[in-house]
Amino acid sequence: MFNCLVNTKDLLLKAQKEGYAVPAFNIHNLETIQAVVETAAKLRSPVILAATPGTFKYAGRDYIQAIAETAAKKYSIPIALHLDHHENIEDIKESIELDTKSVMIDGSHLPFEENIQVVKQVVELAHSKGATVEAELGRLGGQEDDLVVDDDDSYYTDPQAAKEFVERTGVDSLAVAIGTAHGLYKSAPKLDFKRLREIREVVSVPLVLHGASGIPFEDVRKCIELGCCKVNIATELKIPFSNALRQYLIDHPDANDPRKYMEPAKQAMKQVVKEKIEMCMSANRY
């Protein structure tokens, strides 16, 4: 059914209509992509492979693109490669030229009008190449890749500003700030469901929940009920992967074959991917 990477427009609109979310898992290399897509294929779930600027700097845009394209040809589920938290338009252009179909331009650190102008520029570029665009309004605290936002610099999304932002930019999806944060939480997060409901009432495009690692299942499900059609997971994947890899090397101090010490790390990551797919209710949708 699918033999190439897809953009996220139809994926998210289908999820919006049917009341689930498409999970977006941050990946970094061959092994993490395999862990995500093999699990998603087994569960018949659509999936988004999200890669930050740091991931592309580490692995190379052409390498990541090629691995993702191979996965899309191998499995009969929709797979999107998504540029996560990109700020540099030239980087976005480079990936679009490689045929990436889903991008996020993060202008949340900019003043409102500047954010709109930057996003409009990316929307025009991406749409001309058949790619979809996610933007962010409001700002999450915590750390994502090399981007660190202090709690004092974070702020929630204003519903009326979100309405204007979407109308003026033409974005395909909108990431909102309702109390989540990137990385691990220092204390139990308190999500502003009232604010999310108000945003949903005035914004028709699919909404995106960033910073979902560590959020209780019931809270994520509530966000999905209130309009979040894409849920981002990063930190909760990296921890079990690195823990399993570390433990294997402790138990096998003479190990030197990556084909062996990477396998338990992949299996640990697959378990979390499975749990998050179940949380998003995206299994058996294709």
N, C-alpha and C positions, 0 to 999 in steps of 0.2 A: 504493500500500500504506500509506504514511504521509502524512498531510496535516496533522499538528499536532505540536507538541513532545511528547516522551515523557519519562517518568522513567527513571532508570538501572537500576532493579531487574532487569528482564528482559534488558536489554543486557548487564549484568555477569554475570548467572547463565548466560546463553548462552555468553559468553566463557569463563567458568570451566569449563563443561562441555566446550567444544571446544578449550581450550588456547591461546587467544590473549588479547590485551588490547584494550580500546577506548581509543583515544587521546583525551586531553582537551587541547585546545589553548586557551591563553589568548588571548582576543580583546579588542579595544578599541574598534572602530568598524565602520562599514559595510565598508570595504575589507578589514579583517582577517577579518571574518566571511565575506565573499565568497571570499577566498583559501582559507579552510579548507573551506567547504561545497562549493565547485565542484570542488576536488580530491578530496574524499571521495566525492562523487557519481560522479565519473568512475571511481574505483577501487572503487565499490560497498562502501564501508566505513561502518559506524556511526561516529558522531562525537559528541563532547561539546564544546560551546562553554563554556569556563570563564571566568568574569568575577569579578574581585576587587572589593572595596569601592571601590578607587580608580578602577577602570574605570567603575563605576556613577556615582560622583561626577562623573567627567569627562563621560560621555555621557548619563547619565540612565537610570534603571531602565526607564521606559516606552519610551524609544527603543530600547534594547538588546533588550527583550522583543519589540517590534514587528518589528525587523529579523530576529531569530531565528525568530519565527513565520512571517514571509514566506519565509524559507529552507526551513522545514519543509514548507510548502505547495508549494514549487517543486520540491523534489527527493524522489524516492521511496526515500530511505534514512532510517533512524531518526536523528533529531537531538535532542539534549538540551541545554537551557540550564542550566548548573550554577553555583551560587553558590560561588565558591572562597574559602576562608579568611575566612569571615565570623565575626565575634565578637559583633556587635550583634544581638540577637534582634529588635528592632524593624525593622531592615533586612531581615531574613529574612521577617518577617511581611509587609512591604510587597511583596516579590517574590512570595511565595506568593499574595497577593491578586491580583496581576497574572497568576497562573496559571503561575508557574515551577514546574517539577516535580522539581527536583533541587537539594539544598542541602548545603553543608558548614558545620557549626558547629565552629569551631576553639577548643576549650577546652584545648589542649595546654599552655598557659602556666599553667593553674590546677592546684591540688592535685588528686589523684586523685578524691576524693569530690566536690569541687566540679565537676570536669569531668563526672562522671557525672550530677549533678543538672541541669546546664545542658543536656547532650545529651538527657536524658530529656524535658525540657520541649520541646525542638525536635522530637524524634521524635513526641511526642504531637500537636503542632501540624501538622507536615508530613503525617503519615500520615492525619490526618483530612481532608486536602485532596488525597490521592492523590499526594503527593510523597515522594521518597526522601531519606534522610539519610546523609551521610558524616561521620565524626568522625575525630579524630586522637589517637593515644596515643603518647607519645614526642615529641621535638621536634627538628626539623631546624634546622641552622644556616644562615646566609646571609640573603639579603634576598628577600622576596616582597612586591611592592607597597610599601607604606610600613612593613611589618613587618620589623624587623632583629633577628636572633637571633645573638648572639656565640657562637663555638664553645664557650666555657666554659659557656654556658647550654643547649646542646643535649644531648640524651641519647637512648639507644636504647630501643626498646619492649621491655618485659619480657613474655615469652610468657604466663605465668600471669596477669599483670595484664590482658593483652589479652583472655584468655578471660573473666575476670570482667566486664570492661568491656562486652564485646559482650552477654553474657548479661543484664546489669542494665540496659543502655540500650535494647536492641532496634534498634540501628543496622543499616542495610542494607549498609554497606561501611565498612572501617576503613583509614585511612592509617597506615602504620607507619614508624618511623625505624630504618633499618638501615645508615646510613652515607652516604646521599645528602644533598644540601644544595641550597638555593635559589640561583639565580644561577649564575655561572661558578665553576669549581673552581680553587683556588690550586695544588693538586697533584692527582695521580691519585687518585680516590676508591677506597676499599677497602670493598667491601660485605660485610656479615656475612650470608652465605648460610645459615650454620648457624642463626642466629637466625631468619631468615625461614622456614626449614623447620620449626623448632620452633613458631613462631606458627601456621603453616598446619596443623600437626597438632592444634592445640587450638581453632582458630577456623574456623568453617564459612563465614562470610560472605566475599564477595569482598574481597581486599586491594588497596590502592592504593599505587602508587609515586609519591611526590612528588619533585621535584628531578631529573628525568630528563635535563634538558639537559646535554650533555657526557658522559653515561655511555656507554661503548662498547656497540655493538649487542649483542655477545655477553653482556654483563653484564645488559642489559635483558631479553634473551631468557631468561637463566637465572632472573631474577626472575619472569618470566611462567610459566616451567615450575614454579616453586615457589609459585605461587598469586596473583600480582599480575594482576588483571583490568582495571585502569585505570592508565594511565601518563600523567602530567602533563608537558606541554611548554610552556615559556613563553619563557625567555631566548633559546633557539636560533631562535625565530621573529622576535623583535624585532630582532636584529642584522642579518640579511640584508635585512629590510624597510627599516631605517633606512640601511644602507649603500647600497642600490640607489637609494633616494630622494636621498640626499646626492650620489651620483655623477652622477645625472641633472642635478641643479641645478648641479653644477660644470661639466658638459659643455655645459649649456644655460643660461648665466647670465641670459638674458632670459626664461626660462620663467616663466609666471604662471598656467598652466591646470592645476588639480589633476587634471583628467581625463587629462592626459598624464603629469604627473610621478608620479602615484600608480601608474600601470600597471606600470612596471618593478619597483617595490617589491612589488606584489602577485605578480608572476611569481617574484621571488626567494623570497618566502615560500612560494609554492605548491610549489617544489622541495623545501623542507624538510618541508612537510606530507606530501608524497609519500613521502619517505624514512622518516619516522616511522610512517606507516601500514604501510609494508613491514616496518619493525622490529617493529611490534606484531602483524604477521601478521593484520590485520583486513580486508584487501582481499577482495572477493568473498564476504562473509559474509551479504549480503542481496540 
